[in-house]
């Protein structure tokens, strides 16, 4: 995993996977086993993720500016 710095908007899904917004890395997923399995970077340097929600069907909604 990259050095993330600060994390915000931490959520845990029904399978105990952890999702959070981490610095410049954007959305990060850590599996219940502790492995990083997903990183979604911001669209560009002017875009910033601020919040997220993990829905019951597993879909993820991101909010930002």
PDBQT receptor file of N, H, CA, C and O in Angstrom, charges set to zero:
ATOM      1  N   UNK A   1       0.849  -1.171   0.000  1.00  0.00    +0.000 N 
ATOM      2  CA  UNK A   1       0.000   0.000   0.000  1.00  0.00    +0.000 C 
ATOM      3  C   UNK A   1       0.892   1.230   0.000  1.00  0.00    +0.000 C 
ATOM      4  O   UNK A   1       1.933   1.263   0.656  1.00  0.00    +0.000 OA
ATOM      5  N   UNK A   2       0.469   2.230  -0.742  1.00  0.00    +0.000 N 
ATOM      6  H   UNK A   2      -0.377   2.203  -1.275  1.00  0.00    +0.000 HD
ATOM      7  CA  UNK A   2       1.177   3.498  -0.757  1.00  0.00    +0.000 C 
ATOM      8  C   UNK A   2       1.035   4.192   0.582  1.00  0.00    +0.000 C 
ATOM      9  O   UNK A   2       0.116   3.903   1.348  1.00  0.00    +0.000 OA
ATOM     10  N   UNK A   3       1.947   5.106   0.858  1.00  0.00    +0.000 N 
ATOM     11  H   UNK A   3       2.694   5.340   0.236  1.00  0.00    +0.000 HD
ATOM     12  CA  UNK A   3       1.810   5.931   2.057  1.00  0.00    +0.000 C 
ATOM     13  C   UNK A   3       0.628   6.861   1.838  1.00  0.00    +0.000 C 
ATOM     14  O   UNK A   3       0.639   7.670   0.911  1.00  0.00    +0.000 OA
ATOM     15  N   UNK A   4      -0.388   6.753   2.680  1.00  0.00    +0.000 N 
ATOM     16  H   UNK A   4      -0.397   6.095   3.434  1.00  0.00    +0.000 HD
ATOM     17  CA  UNK A   4      -1.644   7.432   2.441  1.00  0.00    +0.000 C 
ATOM     18  C   UNK A   4      -1.733   8.767   3.158  1.00  0.00    +0.000 C 
ATOM     19  O   UNK A   4      -2.342   9.697   2.629  1.00  0.00    +0.000 OA
ATOM     20  N   UNK A   5      -1.159   8.896   4.323  1.00  0.00    +0.000 N 
ATOM     21  H   UNK A   5      -0.664   8.141   4.753  1.00  0.00    +0.000 HD
ATOM     22  CA  UNK A   5      -1.336  10.115   5.094  1.00  0.00    +0.000 C 
ATOM     23  C   UNK A   5      -2.633  10.030   5.868  1.00  0.00    +0.000 C 
ATOM     24  O   UNK A   5      -2.900   9.020   6.519  1.00  0.00    +0.000 OA
ATOM     25  N   UNK A   6      -3.434  11.063   5.810  1.00  0.00    +0.000 N 
ATOM     26  H   UNK A   6      -3.217  11.884   5.281  1.00  0.00    +0.000 HD
ATOM     27  CA  UNK A   6      -4.691  11.054   6.559  1.00  0.00    +0.000 C 
ATOM     28  C   UNK A   6      -5.795  10.349   5.778  1.00  0.00    +0.000 C 
ATOM     29  O   UNK A   6      -5.800  10.332   4.547  1.00  0.00    +0.000 OA
ATOM     30  N   UNK A   7      -6.723   9.771   6.524  1.00  0.00    +0.000 N 
ATOM     31  H   UNK A   7      -6.719   9.785   7.524  1.00  0.00    +0.000 HD
ATOM     32  CA  UNK A   7      -7.872   9.100   5.924  1.00  0.00    +0.000 C 
ATOM     33  C   UNK A   7      -9.136   9.755   6.438  1.00  0.00    +0.000 C 
ATOM     34  O   UNK A   7      -9.184  10.252   7.563  1.00  0.00    +0.000 OA
ATOM     35  N   UNK A   8     -10.167   9.749   5.590  1.00  0.00    +0.000 N 
ATOM     36  H   UNK A   8     -10.128   9.345   4.676  1.00  0.00    +0.000 HD
ATOM     37  CA  UNK A   8     -11.460  10.285   6.011  1.00  0.00    +0.000 C 
ATOM     38  C   UNK A   8     -12.563   9.432   5.412  1.00  0.00    +0.000 C 
ATOM     39  O   UNK A   8     -12.326   8.633   4.506  1.00  0.00    +0.000 OA
ATOM     40  N   UNK A   9     -13.773   9.610   5.930  1.00  0.00    +0.000 N 
ATOM     41  H   UNK A   9     -13.966  10.258   6.666  1.00  0.00    +0.000 HD
ATOM     42  CA  UNK A   9     -14.958   8.909   5.438  1.00  0.00    +0.000 C 
ATOM     43  C   UNK A   9     -14.754   7.398   5.442  1.00  0.00    +0.000 C 
ATOM     44  O   UNK A   9     -14.910   6.745   4.410  1.00  0.00    +0.000 OA
ATOM     45  N   UNK A  10     -14.410   6.848   6.590  1.00  0.00    +0.000 N 
ATOM     46  H   UNK A  10     -14.284   7.378   7.428  1.00  0.00    +0.000 HD
ATOM     47  CA  UNK A  10     -14.157   5.413   6.708  1.00  0.00    +0.000 C 
ATOM     48  C   UNK A  10     -15.492   4.672   6.840  1.00  0.00    +0.000 C 
ATOM     49  O   UNK A  10     -16.338   5.027   7.661  1.00  0.00    +0.000 OA
ATOM     50  N   UNK A  11     -15.661   3.626   6.006  1.00  0.00    +0.000 N 
ATOM     51  H   UNK A  11     -14.974   3.338   5.339  1.00  0.00    +0.000 HD
ATOM     52  CA  UNK A  11     -16.877   2.807   6.036  1.00  0.00    +0.000 C 
ATOM     53  C   UNK A  11     -16.487   1.332   6.019  1.00  0.00    +0.000 C 
ATOM     54  O   UNK A  11     -15.457   0.964   5.455  1.00  0.00    +0.000 OA
ATOM     55  N   UNK A  12     -17.305   0.497   6.632  1.00  0.00    +0.000 N 
ATOM     56  H   UNK A  12     -18.142   0.796   7.090  1.00  0.00    +0.000 HD
ATOM     57  CA  UNK A  12     -17.103  -0.954   6.640  1.00  0.00    +0.000 C 
ATOM     58  C   UNK A  12     -18.348  -1.594   6.045  1.00  0.00    +0.000 C 
ATOM     59  O   UNK A  12     -19.467  -1.261   6.433  1.00  0.00    +0.000 OA
ATOM     60  N   UNK A  13     -18.152  -2.529   5.086  1.00  0.00    +0.000 N 
ATOM     61  H   UNK A  13     -17.243  -2.799   4.770  1.00  0.00    +0.000 HD
ATOM     62  CA  UNK A  13     -19.312  -3.173   4.468  1.00  0.00    +0.000 C 
ATOM     63  C   UNK A  13     -19.689  -4.445   5.237  1.00  0.00    +0.000 C 
ATOM     64  O   UNK A  13     -19.066  -4.780   6.244  1.00  0.00    +0.000 OA
ATOM     65  N   UNK A  14     -20.705  -5.141   4.753  1.00  0.00    +0.000 N 
ATOM     66  H   UNK A  14     -21.211  -4.869   3.934  1.00  0.00    +0.000 HD
ATOM     67  CA  UNK A  14     -21.222  -6.330   5.439  1.00  0.00    +0.000 C 
ATOM     68  C   UNK A  14     -20.243  -7.500   5.444  1.00  0.00    +0.000 C 
ATOM     69  O   UNK A  14     -20.434  -8.460   6.191  1.00  0.00    +0.000 OA
ATOM     70  N   UNK A  15     -19.196  -7.432   4.618  1.00  0.00    +0.000 N 
ATOM     71  H   UNK A  15     -19.041  -6.652   4.012  1.00  0.00    +0.000 HD
ATOM     72  CA  UNK A  15     -18.167  -8.479   4.586  1.00  0.00    +0.000 C 
ATOM     73  C   UNK A  15     -16.916  -8.078   5.354  1.00  0.00    +0.000 C 
ATOM     74  O   UNK A  15     -15.880  -8.733   5.243  1.00  0.00    +0.000 OA
ATOM     75  N   UNK A  16     -17.008  -7.002   6.135  1.00  0.00    +0.000 N 
ATOM     76  H   UNK A  16     -17.850  -6.469   6.225  1.00  0.00    +0.000 HD
ATOM     77  CA  UNK A  16     -15.897  -6.474   6.934  1.00  0.00    +0.000 C 
ATOM     78  C   UNK A  16     -14.744  -5.923   6.104  1.00  0.00    +0.000 C 
ATOM     79  O   UNK A  16     -13.618  -5.836   6.593  1.00  0.00    +0.000 OA
ATOM     80  N   UNK A  17     -15.013  -5.550   4.856  1.00  0.00    +0.000 N 
ATOM     81  H   UNK A  17     -15.928  -5.621   4.460  1.00  0.00    +0.000 HD
ATOM     82  CA  UNK A  17     -14.031  -4.823   4.066  1.00  0.00    +0.000 C 
ATOM     83  C   UNK A  17     -14.079  -3.362   4.497  1.00  0.00    +0.000 C 
ATOM     84  O   UNK A  17     -15.148  -2.850   4.828  1.00  0.00    +0.000 OA
ATOM     85  N   UNK A  18     -12.947  -2.696   4.497  1.00  0.00    +0.000 N 
ATOM     86  H   UNK A  18     -12.078  -3.111   4.228  1.00  0.00    +0.000 HD
ATOM     87  CA  UNK A  18     -12.855  -1.300   4.916  1.00  0.00    +0.000 C 
ATOM     88  C   UNK A  18     -12.632  -0.434   3.686  1.00  0.00    +0.000 C 
ATOM     89  O   UNK A  18     -11.760  -0.723   2.866  1.00  0.00    +0.000 OA
ATOM     90  N   UNK A  19     -13.413   0.617   3.559  1.00  0.00    +0.000 N 
ATOM     91  H   UNK A  19     -14.121   0.852   4.225  1.00  0.00    +0.000 HD
ATOM     92  CA  UNK A  19     -13.275   1.591   2.482  1.00  0.00    +0.000 C 
ATOM     93  C   UNK A  19     -12.995   2.947   3.115  1.00  0.00    +0.000 C 
ATOM     94  O   UNK A  19     -13.595   3.294   4.133  1.00  0.00    +0.000 OA
ATOM     95  N   UNK A  20     -12.091   3.711   2.521  1.00  0.00    +0.000 N 
ATOM     96  H   UNK A  20     -11.604   3.429   1.694  1.00  0.00    +0.000 HD
ATOM     97  CA  UNK A  20     -11.854   5.057   3.013  1.00  0.00    +0.000 C 
ATOM     98  C   UNK A  20     -11.263   5.919   1.921  1.00  0.00    +0.000 C 
ATOM     99  O   UNK A  20     -10.747   5.423   0.919  1.00  0.00    +0.000 OA
ATOM    100  N   UNK A  21     -11.349   7.214   2.132  1.00  0.00    +0.000 N 
ATOM    101  H   UNK A  21     -11.768   7.617   2.946  1.00  0.00    +0.000 HD
ATOM    102  CA  UNK A  21     -10.717   8.172   1.241  1.00  0.00    +0.000 C 
ATOM    103  C   UNK A  21      -9.386   8.518   1.870  1.00  0.00    +0.000 C 
ATOM    104  O   UNK A  21      -9.325   8.986   3.007  1.00  0.00    +0.000 OA
ATOM    105  N   UNK A  22      -8.320   8.284   1.123  1.00  0.00    +0.000 N 
ATOM    106  H   UNK A  22      -8.370   7.903   0.200  1.00  0.00    +0.000 HD
ATOM    107  CA  UNK A  22      -6.975   8.478   1.672  1.00  0.00    +0.000 C 
ATOM    108  C   UNK A  22      -6.136   9.412   0.843  1.00  0.00    +0.000 C 
ATOM    109  O   UNK A  22      -5.613   9.027  -0.203  1.00  0.00    +0.000 OA
ATOM    110  N   UNK A  23      -6.003  10.637   1.301  1.00  0.00    +0.000 N 
ATOM    111  H   UNK A  23      -6.427  10.950   2.151  1.00  0.00    +0.000 HD
ATOM    112  CA  UNK A  23      -5.109  11.595   0.669  1.00  0.00    +0.000 C 
ATOM    113  C   UNK A  23      -5.237  11.637  -0.831  1.00  0.00    +0.000 C 
ATOM    114  O   UNK A  23      -6.349  11.667  -1.360  1.00  0.00    +0.000 OA
ATOM    115  N   UNK A  24      -4.115  11.640  -1.527  1.00  0.00    +0.000 N 
ATOM    116  H   UNK A  24      -3.212  11.616  -1.097  1.00  0.00    +0.000 HD
ATOM    117  CA  UNK A  24      -4.091  11.694  -2.994  1.00  0.00    +0.000 C 
ATOM    118  C   UNK A  24      -4.481  10.367  -3.630  1.00  0.00    +0.000 C 
ATOM    119  O   UNK A  24      -4.731  10.321  -4.835  1.00  0.00    +0.000 OA
ATOM    120  N   UNK A  25      -4.541   9.280  -2.853  1.00  0.00    +0.000 N 
ATOM    121  H   UNK A  25      -4.337   9.317  -1.874  1.00  0.00    +0.000 HD
ATOM    122  CA  UNK A  25      -4.876   7.969  -3.409  1.00  0.00    +0.000 C 
ATOM    123  C   UNK A  25      -6.346   7.839  -3.758  1.00  0.00    +0.000 C 
ATOM    124  O   UNK A  25      -6.712   6.916  -4.485  1.00  0.00    +0.000 OA
ATOM    125  N   UNK A  26      -7.198   8.720  -3.272  1.00  0.00    +0.000 N 
ATOM    126  H   UNK A  26      -6.901   9.470  -2.681  1.00  0.00    +0.000 HD
ATOM    127  CA  UNK A  26      -8.627   8.617  -3.548  1.00  0.00    +0.000 C 
ATOM    128  C   UNK A  26      -9.268   7.530  -2.713  1.00  0.00    +0.000 C 
ATOM    129  O   UNK A  26      -8.990   7.422  -1.519  1.00  0.00    +0.000 OA
ATOM    130  N   UNK A  27     -10.126   6.720  -3.323  1.00  0.00    +0.000 N 
ATOM    131  H   UNK A  27     -10.351   6.808  -4.294  1.00  0.00    +0.000 HD
ATOM    132  CA  UNK A  27     -10.828   5.648  -2.620  1.00  0.00    +0.000 C 
ATOM    133  C   UNK A  27      -9.908   4.437  -2.478  1.00  0.00    +0.000 C 
ATOM    134  O   UNK A  27      -9.291   3.998  -3.449  1.00  0.00    +0.000 OA
ATOM    135  N   UNK A  28      -9.824   3.908  -1.269  1.00  0.00    +0.000 N 
ATOM    136  H   UNK A  28     -10.325   4.265  -0.481  1.00  0.00    +0.000 HD
ATOM    137  CA  UNK A  28      -9.000   2.734  -0.991  1.00  0.00    +0.000 C 
ATOM    138  C   UNK A  28      -9.888   1.676  -0.336  1.00  0.00    +0.000 C 
ATOM    139  O   UNK A  28     -10.729   1.994   0.505  1.00  0.00    +0.000 OA
ATOM    140  N   UNK A  29      -9.690   0.406  -0.732  1.00  0.00    +0.000 N 
ATOM    141  H   UNK A  29      -9.006   0.148  -1.415  1.00  0.00    +0.000 HD
ATOM    142  CA  UNK A  29     -10.393  -0.720  -0.101  1.00  0.00    +0.000 C 
ATOM    143  C   UNK A  29      -9.354  -1.652   0.503  1.00  0.00    +0.000 C 
ATOM    144  O   UNK A  29      -8.392  -2.050  -0.153  1.00  0.00    +0.000 OA
ATOM    145  N   UNK A  30      -9.574  -1.993   1.775  1.00  0.00    +0.000 N 
ATOM    146  H   UNK A  30     -10.356  -1.669   2.308  1.00  0.00    +0.000 HD
ATOM    147  CA  UNK A  30      -8.759  -2.991   2.451  1.00  0.00    +0.000 C 
ATOM    148  C   UNK A  30      -9.685  -4.164   2.748  1.00  0.00    +0.000 C 
ATOM    149  O   UNK A  30     -10.709  -3.997   3.411  1.00  0.00    +0.000 OA
ATOM    150  N   UNK A  31      -9.328  -5.351   2.259  1.00  0.00    +0.000 N 
ATOM    151  H   UNK A  31      -8.496  -5.487   1.720  1.00  0.00    +0.000 HD
ATOM    152  CA  UNK A  31     -10.184  -6.520   2.474  1.00  0.00    +0.000 C 
ATOM    153  C   UNK A  31     -10.180  -6.927   3.939  1.00  0.00    +0.000 C 
ATOM    154  O   UNK A  31      -9.344  -6.472   4.719  1.00  0.00    +0.000 OA
ATOM    155  N   UNK A  32     -11.116  -7.782   4.303  1.00  0.00    +0.000 N 
ATOM    156  H   UNK A  32     -11.796  -8.152   3.669  1.00  0.00    +0.000 HD
ATOM    157  CA  UNK A  32     -11.186  -8.273   5.677  1.00  0.00    +0.000 C 
ATOM    158  C   UNK A  32      -9.932  -9.050   6.063  1.00  0.00    +0.000 C 
ATOM    159  O   UNK A  32      -9.651  -9.225   7.249  1.00  0.00    +0.000 OA
ATOM    160  N   UNK A  33      -9.172  -9.521   5.060  1.00  0.00    +0.000 N 
ATOM    161  H   UNK A  33      -9.400  -9.379   4.097  1.00  0.00    +0.000 HD
ATOM    162  CA  UNK A  33      -7.906 -10.217   5.309  1.00  0.00    +0.000 C 
ATOM    163  C   UNK A  33      -6.733  -9.248   5.450  1.00  0.00    +0.000 C 
ATOM    164  O   UNK A  33      -5.620  -9.663   5.772  1.00  0.00    +0.000 OA
ATOM    165  N   UNK A  34      -6.981  -7.945   5.207  1.00  0.00    +0.000 N 
ATOM    166  H   UNK A  34      -7.885  -7.607   4.945  1.00  0.00    +0.000 HD
ATOM    167  CA  UNK A  34      -5.934  -6.935   5.375  1.00  0.00    +0.000 C 
ATOM    168  C   UNK A  34      -5.191  -6.545   4.118  1.00  0.00    +0.000 C 
ATOM    169  O   UNK A  34      -4.220  -5.792   4.187  1.00  0.00    +0.000 OA
ATOM    170  N   UNK A  35      -5.625  -7.042   2.963  1.00  0.00    +0.000 N 
ATOM    171  H   UNK A  35      -6.414  -7.654   2.907  1.00  0.00    +0.000 HD
ATOM    172  CA  UNK A  35      -4.951  -6.730   1.701  1.00  0.00    +0.000 C 
ATOM    173  C   UNK A  35      -5.616  -5.550   1.002  1.00  0.00    +0.000 C 
ATOM    174  O   UNK A  35      -6.840  -5.423   1.008  1.00  0.00    +0.000 OA
ATOM    175  N   UNK A  36      -4.803  -4.694   0.403  1.00  0.00    +0.000 N 
ATOM    176  H   UNK A  36      -3.808  -4.797   0.398  1.00  0.00    +0.000 HD
ATOM    177  CA  UNK A  36      -5.356  -3.612  -0.407  1.00  0.00    +0.000 C 
ATOM    178  C   UNK A  36      -5.804  -4.211  -1.726  1.00  0.00    +0.000 C 
ATOM    179  O   UNK A  36      -5.008  -4.835  -2.427  1.00  0.00    +0.000 OA
ATOM    180  N   UNK A  37      -7.091  -4.025  -2.076  1.00  0.00    +0.000 N 
ATOM    181  H   UNK A  37      -7.738  -3.518  -1.506  1.00  0.00    +0.000 HD
ATOM    182  CA  UNK A  37      -7.587  -4.671  -3.289  1.00  0.00    +0.000 C 
ATOM    183  C   UNK A  37      -8.171  -3.684  -4.287  1.00  0.00    +0.000 C 
ATOM    184  O   UNK A  37      -8.527  -4.075  -5.399  1.00  0.00    +0.000 OA
ATOM    185  N   UNK A  38      -8.276  -2.428  -3.918  1.00  0.00    +0.000 N 
ATOM    186  H   UNK A  38      -7.987  -2.111  -3.014  1.00  0.00    +0.000 HD
ATOM    187  CA  UNK A  38      -8.881  -1.454  -4.816  1.00  0.00    +0.000 C 
ATOM    188  C   UNK A  38      -8.364  -0.068  -4.482  1.00  0.00    +0.000 C 
ATOM    189  O   UNK A  38      -8.344   0.329  -3.316  1.00  0.00    +0.000 OA
ATOM    190  N   UNK A  39      -7.953   0.657  -5.485  1.00  0.00    +0.000 N 
ATOM    191  H   UNK A  39      -7.969   0.334  -6.431  1.00  0.00    +0.000 HD
ATOM    192  CA  UNK A  39      -7.624   2.065  -5.310  1.00  0.00    +0.000 C 
ATOM    193  C   UNK A  39      -8.204   2.805  -6.502  1.00  0.00    +0.000 C 
ATOM    194  O   UNK A  39      -7.886   2.489  -7.649  1.00  0.00    +0.000 OA
ATOM    195  N   UNK A  40      -9.049   3.784  -6.238  1.00  0.00    +0.000 N 
ATOM    196  H   UNK A  40      -9.307   4.041  -5.306  1.00  0.00    +0.000 HD
ATOM    197  CA  UNK A  40      -9.637   4.606  -7.287  1.00  0.00    +0.000 C 
ATOM    198  C   UNK A  40      -9.103   6.009  -7.101  1.00  0.00    +0.000 C 
ATOM    199  O   UNK A  40      -9.436   6.687  -6.129  1.00  0.00    +0.000 OA
ATOM    200  N   UNK A  41      -8.273   6.443  -8.036  1.00  0.00    +0.000 N 
ATOM    201  H   UNK A  41      -8.003   5.893  -8.825  1.00  0.00    +0.000 HD
ATOM    202  CA  UNK A  41      -7.682   7.763  -7.920  1.00  0.00    +0.000 C 
ATOM    203  C   UNK A  41      -8.657   8.837  -8.374  1.00  0.00    +0.000 C 
ATOM    204  O   UNK A  41      -9.575   8.571  -9.149  1.00  0.00    +0.000 OA
ATOM    205  N   UNK A  42      -8.448  10.052  -7.884  1.00  0.00    +0.000 N 
ATOM    206  H   UNK A  42      -7.702  10.268  -7.255  1.00  0.00    +0.000 HD
ATOM    207  CA  UNK A  42      -9.238  11.188  -8.326  1.00  0.00    +0.000 C 
ATOM    208  C   UNK A  42      -9.064  11.370  -9.828  1.00  0.00    +0.000 C 
ATOM    209  O   UNK A  42      -8.052  10.961 -10.397  1.00  0.00    +0.000 OA
ATOM    210  N   UNK A  43     -10.036  11.973 -10.455  1.00  0.00    +0.000 N 
ATOM    211  H   UNK A  43     -10.859  12.305  -9.993  1.00  0.00    +0.000 HD
ATOM    212  CA  UNK A  43     -10.011  12.172 -11.903  1.00  0.00    +0.000 C 
ATOM    213  C   UNK A  43      -8.794  12.999 -12.314  1.00  0.00    +0.000 C 
ATOM    214  O   UNK A  43      -8.113  12.660 -13.282  1.00  0.00    +0.000 OA
ATOM    215  N   UNK A  44      -8.521  14.064 -11.596  1.00  0.00    +0.000 N 
ATOM    216  H   UNK A  44      -9.074  14.339 -10.809  1.00  0.00    +0.000 HD
ATOM    217  CA  UNK A  44      -7.340  14.888 -11.844  1.00  0.00    +0.000 C 
ATOM    218  C   UNK A  44      -6.983  15.635 -10.565  1.00  0.00    +0.000 C 
ATOM    219  O   UNK A  44      -7.648  15.462  -9.544  1.00  0.00    +0.000 OA
ATOM    220  N   UNK A  45      -5.948  16.461 -10.608  1.00  0.00    +0.000 N 
ATOM    221  H   UNK A  45      -5.408  16.602 -11.438  1.00  0.00    +0.000 HD
ATOM    222  CA  UNK A  45      -5.489  17.161  -9.405  1.00  0.00    +0.000 C 
ATOM    223  C   UNK A  45      -6.486  18.173  -8.866  1.00  0.00    +0.000 C 
ATOM    224  O   UNK A  45      -6.358  18.608  -7.721  1.00  0.00    +0.000 OA
ATOM    225  N   UNK A  46      -7.474  18.557  -9.664  1.00  0.00    +0.000 N 
ATOM    226  H   UNK A  46      -7.578  18.204 -10.593  1.00  0.00    +0.000 HD
ATOM    227  CA  UNK A  46      -8.458  19.528  -9.188  1.00  0.00    +0.000 C 
ATOM    228  C   UNK A  46      -9.682  18.849  -8.574  1.00  0.00    +0.000 C 
ATOM    229  O   UNK A  46     -10.558  19.532  -8.041  1.00  0.00    +0.000 OA
ATOM    230  N   UNK A  47      -9.758  17.534  -8.637  1.00  0.00    +0.000 N 
ATOM    231  H   UNK A  47      -9.046  16.979  -9.070  1.00  0.00    +0.000 HD
ATOM    232  CA  UNK A  47     -10.882  16.770  -8.094  1.00  0.00    +0.000 C 
ATOM    233  C   UNK A  47     -10.498  16.198  -6.735  1.00  0.00    +0.000 C 
ATOM    234  O   UNK A  47      -9.390  15.693  -6.558  1.00  0.00    +0.000 OA
ATOM    235  N   UNK A  48     -11.411  16.279  -5.783  1.00  0.00    +0.000 N 
ATOM    236  H   UNK A  48     -12.312  16.689  -5.927  1.00  0.00    +0.000 HD
ATOM    237  CA  UNK A  48     -11.156  15.745  -4.447  1.00  0.00    +0.000 C 
ATOM    238  C   UNK A  48     -12.384  15.011  -3.942  1.00  0.00    +0.000 C 
ATOM    239  O   UNK A  48     -13.488  15.555  -3.956  1.00  0.00    +0.000 OA
ATOM    240  N   UNK A  49     -12.193  13.751  -3.487  1.00  0.00    +0.000 N 
ATOM    241  H   UNK A  49     -11.296  13.309  -3.475  1.00  0.00    +0.000 HD
ATOM    242  CA  UNK A  49     -13.274  13.003  -2.857  1.00  0.00    +0.000 C 
ATOM    243  C   UNK A  49     -13.408  13.462  -1.413  1.00  0.00    +0.000 C 
ATOM    244  O   UNK A  49     -12.403  13.646  -0.727  1.00  0.00    +0.000 OA
ATOM    245  N   UNK A  50     -14.643  13.651  -0.943  1.00  0.00    +0.000 N 
ATOM    246  H   UNK A  50     -15.460  13.501  -1.500  1.00  0.00    +0.000 HD
ATOM    247  CA  UNK A  50     -14.876  14.097   0.422  1.00  0.00    +0.000 C 
ATOM    248  C   UNK A  50     -15.656  13.097   1.271  1.00  0.00    +0.000 C 
ATOM    249  O   UNK A  50     -15.483  13.045   2.488  1.00  0.00    +0.000 OA
ATOM    250  N   UNK A  51     -16.508  12.309   0.634  1.00  0.00    +0.000 N 
ATOM    251  H   UNK A  51     -16.649  12.352  -0.355  1.00  0.00    +0.000 HD
ATOM    252  CA  UNK A  51     -17.344  11.383   1.401  1.00  0.00    +0.000 C 
ATOM    253  C   UNK A  51     -17.672  10.179   0.530  1.00  0.00    +0.000 C 
ATOM    254  O   UNK A  51     -17.550  10.234  -0.694  1.00  0.00    +0.000 OA
ATOM    255  N   UNK A  52     -18.085   9.098   1.165  1.00  0.00    +0.000 N 
ATOM    256  H   UNK A  52     -18.184   9.052   2.159  1.00  0.00    +0.000 HD
ATOM    257  CA  UNK A  52     -18.474   7.894   0.429  1.00  0.00    +0.000 C 
ATOM    258  C   UNK A  52     -19.547   7.161   1.195  1.00  0.00    +0.000 C 
ATOM    259  O   UNK A  52     -19.731   7.352   2.398  1.00  0.00    +0.000 OA
ATOM    260  N   UNK A  53     -20.250   6.316   0.466  1.00  0.00    +0.000 N 
ATOM    261  H   UNK A  53     -20.101   6.161  -0.511  1.00  0.00    +0.000 HD
ATOM    262  CA  UNK A  53     -21.240   5.426   1.064  1.00  0.00    +0.000 C 
ATOM    263  C   UNK A  53     -21.132   4.077   0.361  1.00  0.00    +0.000 C 
ATOM    264  O   UNK A  53     -20.990   4.020  -0.861  1.00  0.00    +0.000 OA
ATOM    265  N   UNK A  54     -21.198   3.004   1.123  1.00  0.00    +0.000 N 
ATOM    266  H   UNK A  54     -21.314   3.050   2.115  1.00  0.00    +0.000 HD
ATOM    267  CA  UNK A  54     -21.216   1.647   0.577  1.00  0.00    +0.000 C 
ATOM    268  C   UNK A  54     -22.638   1.131   0.744  1.00  0.00    +0.000 C 
ATOM    269  O   UNK A  54     -23.113   0.964   1.868  1.00  0.00    +0.000 OA
ATOM    270  N   UNK A  55     -23.314   0.880  -0.362  1.00  0.00    +0.000 N 
ATOM    271  H   UNK A  55     -22.929   1.015  -1.274  1.00  0.00    +0.000 HD
ATOM    272  CA  UNK A  55     -24.699   0.418  -0.342  1.00  0.00    +0.000 C 
ATOM    273  C   UNK A  55     -24.786  -1.076  -0.057  1.00  0.00    +0.000 C 
ATOM    274  O   UNK A  55     -23.796  -1.796  -0.186  1.00  0.00    +0.000 OA
ATOM    275  N   UNK A  56     -25.961  -1.536   0.328  1.00  0.00    +0.000 N 
ATOM    276  H   UNK A  56     -26.766  -0.951   0.433  1.00  0.00    +0.000 HD
ATOM    277  CA  UNK A  56     -26.153  -2.941   0.680  1.00  0.00    +0.000 C 
ATOM    278  C   UNK A  56     -25.876  -3.900  -0.481  1.00  0.00    +0.000 C 
ATOM    279  O   UNK A  56     -25.578  -5.073  -0.259  1.00  0.00    +0.000 OA
ATOM    280  N   UNK A  57     -25.976  -3.402  -1.718  1.00  0.00    +0.000 N 
ATOM    281  H   UNK A  57     -26.218  -2.449  -1.899  1.00  0.00    +0.000 HD
ATOM    282  CA  UNK A  57     -25.683  -4.247  -2.881  1.00  0.00    +0.000 C 
ATOM    283  C   UNK A  57     -24.201  -4.239  -3.254  1.00  0.00    +0.000 C 
ATOM    284  O   UNK A  57     -23.804  -4.863  -4.238  1.00  0.00    +0.000 OA
ATOM    285  N   UNK A  58     -23.375  -3.526  -2.462  1.00  0.00    +0.000 N 
ATOM    286  H   UNK A  58     -23.697  -3.018  -1.663  1.00  0.00    +0.000 HD
ATOM    287  CA  UNK A  58     -21.931  -3.483  -2.714  1.00  0.00    +0.000 C 
ATOM    288  C   UNK A  58     -21.471  -2.321  -3.568  1.00  0.00    +0.000 C 
ATOM    289  O   UNK A  58     -20.270  -2.104  -3.731  1.00  0.00    +0.000 OA
ATOM    290  N   UNK A  59     -22.415  -1.573  -4.114  1.00  0.00    +0.000 N 
ATOM    291  H   UNK A  59     -23.390  -1.749  -3.981  1.00  0.00    +0.000 HD
ATOM    292  CA  UNK A  59     -22.014  -0.404  -4.916  1.00  0.00    +0.000 C 
ATOM    293  C   UNK A  59     -21.519   0.714  -4.006  1.00  0.00    +0.000 C 
ATOM    294  O   UNK A  59     -21.902   0.805  -2.839  1.00  0.00    +0.000 OA
ATOM    295  N   UNK A  60     -20.666   1.556  -4.562  1.00  0.00    +0.000 N 
ATOM    296  H   UNK A  60     -20.355   1.482  -5.509  1.00  0.00    +0.000 HD
ATOM    297  CA  UNK A  60     -20.048   2.636  -3.800  1.00  0.00    +0.000 C 
ATOM    298  C   UNK A  60     -20.411   3.952  -4.438  1.00  0.00    +0.000 C 
ATOM    299  O   UNK A  60     -20.336   4.099  -5.658  1.00  0.00    +0.000 OA
ATOM    300  N   UNK A  61     -20.809   4.919  -3.614  1.00  0.00    +0.000 N 
ATOM    301  H   UNK A  61     -20.870   4.800  -2.623  1.00  0.00    +0.000 HD
ATOM    302  CA  UNK A  61     -21.130   6.262  -4.074  1.00  0.00    +0.000 C 
ATOM    303  C   UNK A  61     -20.094   7.210  -3.495  1.00  0.00    +0.000 C 
ATOM    304  O   UNK A  61     -19.846   7.207  -2.289  1.00  0.00    +0.000 OA
ATOM    305  N   UNK A  62     -19.483   8.027  -4.364  1.00  0.00    +0.000 N 
ATOM    306  H   UNK A  62     -19.685   8.029  -5.343  1.00  0.00    +0.000 HD
ATOM    307  CA  UNK A  62     -18.480   9.003  -3.936  1.00  0.00    +0.000 C 
ATOM    308  C   UNK A  62     -19.023  10.409  -4.127  1.00  0.00    +0.000 C 
ATOM    309  O   UNK A  62     -19.724  10.689  -5.100  1.00  0.00    +0.000 OA
ATOM    310  N   UNK A  63     -18.700  11.277  -3.205  1.00  0.00    +0.000 N 
ATOM    311  H   UNK A  63     -18.131  11.049  -2.415  1.00  0.00    +0.000 HD
ATOM    312  CA  UNK A  63     -19.065  12.701  -3.322  1.00  0.00    +0.000 C 
ATOM    313  C   UNK A  63     -17.797  13.529  -3.202  1.00  0.00    +0.000 C 
ATOM    314  O   UNK A  63     -16.864  13.160  -2.490  1.00  0.00    +0.000 OA
ATOM    315  N   UNK A  64     -17.777  14.627  -3.891  1.00  0.00    +0.000 N 
ATOM    316  H   UNK A  64     -18.535  14.927  -4.469  1.00  0.00    +0.000 HD
ATOM    317  CA  UNK A  64     -16.599  15.489  -3.830  1.00  0.00    +0.000 C 
ATOM    318  C   UNK A  64     -16.789  16.728  -4.664  1.00  0.00    +0.000 C 
ATOM    319  O   UNK A  64     -17.906  17.111  -5.012  1.00  0.00    +0.000 OA
ATOM    320  N   UNK A  65     -15.678  17.341  -4.972  1.00  0.00    +0.000 N 
ATOM    321  H   UNK A  65     -14.771  17.031  -4.690  1.00  0.00    +0.000 HD
ATOM    322  CA  UNK A  65     -15.714  18.538  -5.815  1.00  0.00    +0.000 C 
ATOM    323  C   UNK A  65     -14.479  18.600  -6.670  1.00  0.00    +0.000 C 
ATOM    324  O   UNK A  65     -14.317  19.536  -7.453  1.00  0.00    +0.000 OA
TER     325      UNK A  65
